[in-house]
């Protein structure tokens, strides 16, 4: 079994050895295993799975299916009632002290598998009626993922002596992005320098109102790696001149590399990140001699990384939403009034409940925004259609532009029942297939047919093959007309 110590030794050797297999052999592992850890850039202790299994036997395992049937047919049943029933049916099998075990299991079932809970929809009230390492933006290079523009930043780390550099893809100048990028660079390097300088990243580095102080999280990160933090003066980017210059040279090298590649499109973000990693290896290839000098005096890394995520424990509100870093996200309605653990990463959030990963949500860039997933609340929204018209986050309930077009069509042709009909279509998308419903709506709208939930459902149930939007029928051209024109011109001549 490969240990953290072996992988850390591999990370150091890979910088000095000419062949990967030599570094792997000296680290005490085969080349295939070494390649795996070089790609994932994590220690063995970091790839361990979350503890999601039971540590002791559940006394209700044998009768749980029976309890589940009761709960599914009548969700209002209390744990005490079911426990008394089990004691009566199985005399002497269950002790009074096991009641809490059953109640806890029922509570978890209701939150993870049970029926959706009632959602309360906040309404809009109008008056009178009712905001060096360094980050650099690569969006202007025109990079795309499967044809879609990929707007992103690079957290860029540079050693000023050897100009050894590393970078991590991110989407905002947040502490999470800085933490992930800095730690990626240090572990790739295999050691830590004495000092680290940044520009004045207000959200990640210094306290609001106290620019002379670092944030607690950033100070903890520096202390973990034994780094002395430095930051430039306001408006003095030249004080971070090394990384600023590397920004320019790196972007120029990337642009030239993409020109040689012949395409700026990548099949996935992972492929793009691998391409960047290879480019950094090429750029660092000519710096090995000076890098060797630095490696000799670099401080050893700690035994583990700091978590790249923030953790926040929040309670799911009655509107089936949680507030994370001044942004609103929806959560499955069955978690209403439950406390959940949220892991906040640079690009996404994870919602955990009872040691289980419940949901992964894209992280919003910026503040005071919202991300509502209609699947979380549609069960109760169809029961409260009147809440839709003035729902504060109504714009999030149109998954694609065609859903919005369908709603506008219904409002103009059937204003009295438009909301109920649209919510039926949205419910169908949640239960069947969003892409299937989208295709059906496109077909009906293009043919100017009446849009109804019944028609959409019938098209999905029939598995009817709907022509792709790129399928265009072009009538055959009759060239006889051109022959006639030529004959007429000849006769005129």
LINLIN-V773383 format. One record per run of one state. SS is the DSSP state (2 for helix, 1 for strand, 0 for the rest). FROM is the first residue (numbers start at 1). TO is the last residue. Records with the same first field share a line. If there is no record, write none. Layout:
SS = FROM-TO / FROM-TO
//
This chain:
0 = 1-3 / 14-19 / 28-30 / 41-43 / 47-63 / 74-78 / 90-95 / 113-122 / 124-126 / 130-132 / 138-138 / 142-143 / 146-147 / 150-152 / 159-164 / 171-174 / 190-191 / 193-194 / 199-205 / 208-209 / 215-215 / 225-227 / 232-236 / 262-264 / 267-268 / 298-298 / 300-309 / 316-320 / 325-326 / 331-332 / 336-338 / 345-347 / 354-355 / 363-369 / 372-373 / 382-384 / 388-390 / 392-393 / 398-400 / 414-417 / 432-433 / 447-452 / 462-479 / 493-493
2 = 4-13 / 20-27 / 31-40 / 44-46 / 64-73 / 79-89 / 96-112 / 127-129 / 139-141 / 175-189 / 216-224 / 237-261 / 269-297 / 333-335 / 374-381 / 385-387 / 394-397 / 401-413 / 418-431 / 434-446 / 453-461 / 480-492
1 = 123-123 / 133-137 / 144-145 / 148-149 / 153-158 / 165-170 / 192-192 / 195-198 / 206-207 / 210-214 / 228-231 / 265-266 / 299-299 / 310-315 / 321-324 / 327-330 / 339-344 / 348-353 / 356-362 / 370-371 / 391-391
//
